[in-house]
């Protein structure tokens, strides 16, 4: 199976739903997910799950 890397730009309600769906269905491994948001403190719990967090949209896209 091919391994994809996905960046969720502006991870609000819809982005969080996508991330949760990817993790629940095991479609994409947490280490291959990147979430961006202006205030990543609100997403700190995602880091514990192995999801990369950043405020930089450009680096997130380059990393996926």
C-alpha positions as CSV (number, residue, x, y, z in Angstrom):
1,X,0.0,0.0,0.0
2,X,1.3,3.5,-0.9
3,X,2.2,5.8,2.0
4,X,0.7,9.3,1.8
5,X,1.6,12.4,3.7
6,X,-1.2,14.9,4.3
7,X,-1.2,18.4,5.6
8,X,-4.4,20.0,7.0
9,X,-4.1,23.7,6.5
10,X,-6.0,25.7,9.1
11,X,-7.0,22.8,11.3
12,X,-10.3,23.9,12.7
13,X,-13.5,21.9,13.0
14,X,-13.4,20.4,9.5
15,X,-9.7,19.7,9.7
16,X,-10.0,18.0,13.0
17,X,-12.8,15.8,11.6
18,X,-10.5,14.8,8.7
19,X,-7.6,14.0,11.1
20,X,-9.9,11.9,13.3
21,X,-11.2,10.1,10.3
22,X,-7.8,9.3,9.0
23,X,-6.7,8.0,12.4
24,X,-9.9,6.0,13.1
25,X,-9.9,4.3,9.7
26,X,-6.1,3.9,9.8
27,X,-6.0,5.3,6.3
28,X,-2.9,7.5,7.0
29,X,-0.5,6.9,9.9
30,X,-0.3,9.8,12.4
31,X,3.4,10.3,11.6
32,X,2.4,11.2,8.1
33,X,-0.1,13.9,9.1
34,X,0.7,17.6,9.6
35,X,-1.8,20.1,11.0
36,X,-1.4,23.9,10.9
37,X,-3.2,26.5,12.9
38,X,-2.3,30.0,14.1
39,X,-2.5,28.9,17.7
40,X,-1.2,25.3,17.9
41,X,-1.5,25.3,21.7
42,X,-5.2,24.3,21.1
43,X,-4.0,21.2,19.2
44,X,-1.2,20.1,21.6
45,X,-3.1,16.9,22.4
46,X,-2.6,15.9,18.7
47,X,1.2,16.0,19.1
48,X,0.8,13.2,21.7
49,X,-0.8,11.1,19.0
50,X,2.2,11.6,16.7
51,X,0.8,14.3,14.5
52,X,3.2,17.1,13.5
53,X,2.0,20.6,14.4
54,X,3.1,23.9,12.9
55,X,2.0,27.5,12.3
56,X,3.8,27.6,9.0
57,X,1.6,26.6,6.1
58,X,4.4,26.6,3.5
59,X,6.6,24.2,5.5
60,X,3.6,22.0,6.1
61,X,2.9,21.8,2.3
62,X,6.5,21.1,1.5
63,X,6.6,18.3,4.1
64,X,3.6,16.5,2.6
